[in-house]
Amino acid sequence: MIGAALLLAAAAAAPATEATMDAGAISPRITPIRPHSHIHAGEHAPGEGPIVFDLSYSSDIMGTVAGGLKRRARYLDNLDLVMEVDLEELVGWRGAEMHVYGLYNNGQSISEVVGDAQMVSEMEANAQAFKLYEAWIDQMLAPNLSVRAGIYDLNSEFDMLETATLFVGGAHGMGSDIGMSGRNGPSIFPATGLAARVLYRPAEGWAVRAAVLDGVPGNPDHPSRTSIRLGKGEGALLIGEVEAPVAGGRLLIGHWRYTSSFERFDGVTADGNDGFYLRGEKTLAEDGDRKVDGFFRLGIADKKFNMFDRFASAGIKLGGWVGGRPDDEIGFAVIGAFTSPEYRRANDSERAEMVAEATYRAPLTSWLTVQPNLQYVRNPSADPTIDDAWVLGLRVEMAFRLID
C-alpha cells in the first residue's frame, strides 16, 4: 500500500521537475539520491539549504526456496523520513547541525521462516512500529573535532564500510559479534538509545571515534516504542574506533565493552563483556568505468557471554561491468559466525552459521532501484535440527528529496 502510494506520488511529481515553480514554493522533487538506510546517518552537505528533508521507502520480498523452517515468503518494508538542519545557517548557532530521523517498519520476519540468527534481511525488526529513530545535535568544536549527542545509531559511524552496504544481509552492516551482544543489542536498528560521540580527525584520511551509549537501548518489553530511559543496572556501552587510510581504501580497528554485568552461559553473573574488530575496504582494480572493490571484517567477542565469539566476512563489489549501465553493481559476499564453546556446551549447537550472498543492484531511474538477491544459509542458527536454506529475494528502493 505504501509502495503504491509512493509510485503514484512520484508519477504526479515528475512533471514538476520540468515546470516553472512559484518563487519560494517548497515542492517535492526527485533527485538522484540513494535511499536512506537505517545503516547510515545523514550528513548535511555543503551547498545545500539550511533544511534538507528526504523520504525513502524500501521493501524486501523474500522467501525460502529450499530448506529452513518453512517454505514461505515474507514482505518486509521500511519507510524513512530524515531531516537535516544546518543550525548555523538557520539560526546562527555556529558549527551546529541537527538530525531527526523517523521510521516505519511493518515488523514482518523472514528469519522466522529461514531459522537463521543473523537476519538475511537488514530490514527485519522485531515489531511493527512508527517511531523516532534518531535525534541528535552535532557540534563542531574545531575544524577537526566534533561532538554529537542524542538518540543515535551506533552503526551510522562505527563498524561501517561503504562497500558492504550493497548487501542485504544484516551482518554486513555490523558484525554479529557486537551486533548480537547486550540485553537488547547495541544502539542500532531497530532499537536506538541515548549516546554521546566524539570524533577527531588528526590528519587526512585518519579518524578517531569514541562513544558512550545506553547499555540497554529502547525497551525490550515494548519494542514498537521510542523509549529513552537509563535504568538502574543497565550500565553503558563504551566503544572506540580508529580509521586509517590505505592505498585506495581504509582500515578500521575498534574495541567495545559493556560496563554492566551479564549472566554467563554457566549461570554465573560476571563483568567483562567486550570485543574487538578489524575491518577494511579497498579498490582492487579499476579500468575506466569498470571497478572492483573488496572488503573484509574480523571480530571477536567474549566467549562466556556471546553466542558468536568469532566472526569473519568478506566480499567484492563490481561496478560498471554491465554494458550501457555504469551505475549497476554486482556483489558476492560470505559470512562466518562461529559459536563459542560455552554456547555449544549449553545448547548442543553446531560450530557456525555460514551465509553466502549474491546480489545485483540496478537503478532504473534517479529515484527507483531494484535489487534481486540470493542467499545460502548453512547451519541456520547453528541448530543441527534446521536444514540449510536457500533464500531468494527482491529489494525495491524509492528515494525522494522533498526539501533541499
Residue pairs with C-beta under 8 A, 6 or more apart in sequence:
2 57
2 77
2 79
2 104
3 57
3 59
3 77
3 396
3 398
6 57
6 398
6 400
7 398
9 28
9 400
10 30
10 367
10 368
10 398
10 400
13 27
13 28
13 29
13 30
13 400
14 30
16 27
16 28
16 29
17 29
17 30
21 27
26 402
26 403
28 400
28 402
29 400
29 401
29 402
29 404
30 365
30 366
30 367
30 400
30 401
31 366
31 367
31 400
31 401
31 404
32 366
32 367
33 54
33 399
33 401
34 369
34 397
34 399
35 56
35 57
35 58
35 80
35 369
35 397
35 398
35 399
36 42
36 54
36 56
36 80
36 82
36 399
37 56
37 58
37 80
37 122
37 165
38 78
38 80
38 103
38 122
38 123
38 133
38 153
38 189
38 190
39 122
39 153
39 155
39 156
39 160
39 165
39 173
39 189
40 156
40 160
40 165
41 99
41 101
41 134
41 152
41 153
41 156
41 157
42 52
42 54
42 82
42 84
42 99
42 101
43 84
44 52
44 84
44 85
44 86
44 97
48 84
48 86
48 404
49 86
49 89
49 403
49 404
50 85
50 86
50 89
50 90
51 83
51 84
51 85
51 86
51 90
51 403
52 83
52 84
52 85
52 401
52 403
52 404
53 81
53 82
53 83
53 84
53 401
53 402
53 403
54 80
54 81
54 82
54 83
54 399
54 400
54 401
54 402
55 79
55 80
55 81
55 82
55 399
55 400
55 402
56 79
56 80
56 82
56 397
56 398
56 399
56 400
57 77
57 78
57 79
57 80
57 397
57 398
58 77
58 78
58 80
58 123
58 395
58 396
58 397
58 398
59 75
59 76
59 77
59 78
59 123
59 395
59 396
60 74
60 75
60 76
60 77
60 110
60 121
60 123
60 168
60 393
60 394
60 395
61 73
61 74
61 75
61 393
61 394
61 396
62 73
62 74
62 76
62 110
62 120
62 121
62 391
62 392
62 393
62 394
63 71
63 72
63 73
63 74
63 110
63 113
63 391
63 392
63 393
64 70
64 71
64 72
64 73
64 113
64 114
64 389
64 390
64 391
65 71
65 390
65 391
65 392
66 387
66 389
66 390
67 377
67 380
67 386
67 387
67 388
67 389
67 390
68 113
68 114
68 115
68 116
68 377
68 380
68 386
68 387
68 389
68 391
69 112
69 113
69 114
69 115
69 380
69 386
70 113
72 113
73 113
74 108
74 109
74 110
74 113
75 106
75 108
76 105
76 106
76 108
76 109
76 110
76 121
76 123
76 124
77 104
77 105
77 106
77 108
77 123
78 103
78 104
78 105
78 123
79 103
79 104
79 105
80 101
80 102
80 103
81 101
81 102
81 103
82 99
82 100
82 101
82 102
83 98
83 99
83 100
83 101
84 97
84 98
84 99
85 97
85 98
85 99
85 100
86 97
87 93
87 96
87 97
87 98
87 137
88 94
88 95
88 96
88 97
95 139
95 140
95 141
95 146
96 137
96 138
96 139
96 140
97 137
97 138
98 136
98 137
98 138
99 134
99 135
99 136
99 137
99 138
99 150
100 132
100 134
100 135
101 132
101 133
101 134
101 135
102 130
102 131
102 132
102 133
103 129
103 130
103 131
103 133
104 129
104 130
105 123
105 125
105 128
105 129
105 190
106 128
107 125
107 126
107 127
107 128
107 129
107 224
108 124
109 124
109 126
110 120
110 121
110 124
110 391
110 393
111 117
111 119
111 120
111 121
111 124
114 120
114 377
114 380
114 389
114 391
115 380
115 381
115 383
115 386
115 389
116 353
116 355
116 377
116 380
116 381
116 389
117 176
117 180
117 307
117 308
117 337
117 353
117 380
117 381
117 382
118 169
118 170
118 171
118 176
118 180
118 335
118 337
118 353
118 355
119 169
119 170
119 171
120 168
120 169
120 170
120 355
120 375
120 377
120 391
120 393
121 168
121 169
121 170
121 393
122 168
122 169
122 170
122 172
122 173
122 189
123 168
124 170
125 189
125 190
125 223
126 190
126 223
127 190
127 223
127 224
128 224
129 190
129 223
129 224
129 225
131 224
131 225
131 226
132 151
132 226
133 151
133 153
133 189
133 192
133 226
134 150
134 151
134 152
134 153
134 156
134 192
135 150
135 151
136 148
136 149
136 150
136 151
136 152
136 195
137 148
137 149
137 150
138 146
138 147
138 148
139 146
139 147
139 148
140 146
141 147
144 200
144 201
144 202
145 198
145 199
145 200
145 201
146 198
146 199
147 196
147 197
147 198
147 199
148 195
148 196
148 197
148 198
148 199
149 195
149 196
149 197
150 194
150 195
151 192
151 193
151 194
151 195
151 226
151 228
152 187
152 192
152 193
152 194
152 195
152 197
152 211
152 213
153 187
153 188
153 189
153 192
154 174
154 186
154 187
154 188
154 195
154 211
154 213
154 237
154 239
155 173
155 174
155 179
155 188
155 189
157 197
157 199
157 209
158 174
158 209
158 211
158 239
158 241
158 254
159 174
159 175
159 178
159 241
159 252
159 254
159 277
159 279
159 297
160 173
160 174
161 250
161 252
161 279
161 280
161 281
161 295
161 297
162 281
163 281
163 293
163 294
163 295
163 315
163 317
164 172
164 173
164 281
164 295
164 297
164 313
164 315
164 333
165 172
165 173
166 317
166 329
166 331
166 359
166 361
167 315
167 331
167 333
167 357
167 359
167 373
168 357
168 359
168 371
168 373
168 375
168 393
168 395
169 333
169 335
169 355
169 357
169 375
170 179
171 179
171 311
171 313
171 335
171 337
171 355
172 313
172 315
172 333
172 335
172 357
173 179
173 188
173 189
174 186
174 188
175 277
175 279
175 297
175 299
175 311
175 313
176 299
176 308
176 311
176 335
176 337
177 275
177 277
177 299
177 300
177 301
177 306
177 308
177 309
177 310
177 311
177 337
178 186
178 256
178 275
178 277
178 299
178 301
179 185
179 186
179 188
180 306
180 307
180 308
181 256
181 258
181 273
181 275
181 301
181 305
181 306
182 215
182 216
182 237
182 258
182 273
183 215
183 216
183 220
183 234
183 262
184 191
184 216
184 217
184 218
184 220
185 191
185 217
186 213
186 217
186 237
186 239
186 256
187 193
187 195
187 213
187 214
187 217
187 237
190 218
190 223
191 217
191 218
191 220
191 223
192 217
192 218
193 213
193 214
193 216
193 217
193 218
193 227
193 228
194 213
194 214
194 228
194 230
195 211
195 212
195 213
195 214
196 211
196 212
197 209
197 210
197 211
198 209
198 210
198 211
199 207
199 208
199 209
200 207
200 208
200 209
201 207
201 208
202 208
204 245
205 243
205 244
205 245
205 250
206 242
206 243
206 244
206 245
207 241
207 242
207 243
208 240
208 241
208 242
208 243
209 239
209 240
209 241
209 242
209 243
210 238
210 239
210 240
210 241
211 238
211 239
211 240
212 236
212 237
212 238
213 236
213 237
213 238
213 239
214 230
214 234
214 236
214 237
215 234
215 235
215 236
215 237
215 258
215 259
215 260
216 231
216 234
216 235
218 225
218 226
218 227
219 225
219 227
219 229
233 260
234 260
235 258
235 259
235 260
235 261
236 258
236 259
236 260
237 256
237 257
237 258
237 259
238 256
238 257
238 258
238 259
239 254
239 255
239 256
239 257
240 254
240 255
240 256
241 252
241 253
241 254
241 255
242 252
242 253
242 254
243 250
243 251
243 252
244 250
244 251
244 252
244 253
245 251
246 280
246 282
247 282
248 282
248 283
248 284
249 280
249 281
249 282
249 283
249 293
250 280
250 281
250 282
251 278
251 279
251 280
252 277
252 278
252 279
252 280
253 276
253 277
253 278
253 279
254 276
254 277
254 279
255 274
255 275
255 276
256 274
256 275
256 276
257 272
257 273
257 274
257 275
258 273
258 274
260 271
261 269
261 270
261 271
262 269
262 270
262 271
262 273
262 305
263 269
263 305
264 270
264 304
264 305
264 342
265 304
265 305
265 340
265 342
265 343
265 345
265 346
266 304
266 342
266 346
270 304
272 302
272 304
272 305
273 301
273 302
273 304
273 305
273 306
274 301
274 302
275 299
275 300
275 301
275 302
275 306
276 299
276 300
277 297
277 298
277 299
277 300
277 311
278 297
278 298
278 299
279 295
279 296
279 297
279 298
280 295
280 296
280 297
281 293
281 294
281 295
282 293
282 294
282 295
283 291
283 292
283 293
284 292
284 293
284 294
284 316
285 291
285 292
286 292
288 320
289 319
289 320
289 326
290 318
290 319
290 320
290 321
291 318
291 319
291 320
292 316
292 317
292 318
292 319
293 316
293 317
293 319
294 314
294 315
294 316
294 317
295 313
295 314
295 315
295 316
295 317
296 312
296 313
296 314
297 311
297 312
297 313
297 314
298 311
298 312
299 310
299 311
299 312
300 309
300 310
300 311
301 308
301 309
301 310
301 311
301 340
302 309
303 309
303 340
303 341
303 342
303 343
304 340
304 342
306 340
306 343
307 339
307 340
307 343
307 382
308 337
308 338
308 339
308 340
308 353
309 338
309 339
309 340
309 343
310 337
310 338
311 335
311 336
311 337
311 338
312 335
312 336
312 338
313 333
313 334
313 335
313 336
314 333
314 334
315 331
315 332
315 333
315 334
315 357
316 331
316 332
316 333
317 329
317 330
317 331
318 329
318 330
318 331
319 326
319 327
319 328
319 329
319 330
320 326
320 327
320 328
321 328
321 330
322 328
322 330
325 362
327 363
328 360
328 361
328 362
328 363
329 360
329 361
330 359
330 360
330 361
331 357
331 358
331 359
331 360
331 361
332 356
332 357
332 358
332 359
333 356
333 357
334 354
334 355
334 356
334 357
335 354
335 355
335 356
335 357
336 352
336 353
336 354
337 352
337 353
337 354
338 351
338 352
339 349
339 350
339 351
339 352
339 353
339 382
343 349
344 350
344 351
344 382
348 384
349 381
349 382
349 383
349 384
350 379
350 382
350 383
350 384
351 379
351 382
352 378
352 379
352 382
353 377
353 378
353 379
353 380
353 381
353 382
354 377
354 378
354 379
355 375
355 376
355 377
355 378
356 375
356 376
356 378
357 373
357 374
357 375
357 376
358 373
358 374
358 375
359 371
359 372
359 373
359 374
360 371
360 372
360 373
361 369
361 370
361 371
362 369
362 370
362 371
363 369
364 370
367 398
367 399
367 400
368 396
368 397
368 398
369 395
369 396
369 397
369 398
369 399
370 394
370 395
370 396
370 397
371 394
371 395
371 396
371 397
372 392
372 393
372 394
372 395
373 392
373 393
373 394
373 395
374 390
374 391
374 392
374 393
375 390
375 391
375 393
376 388
376 389
376 390
376 391
377 388
377 389
377 390
377 391
378 388
379 386
379 388
380 386
380 387
380 388
380 389
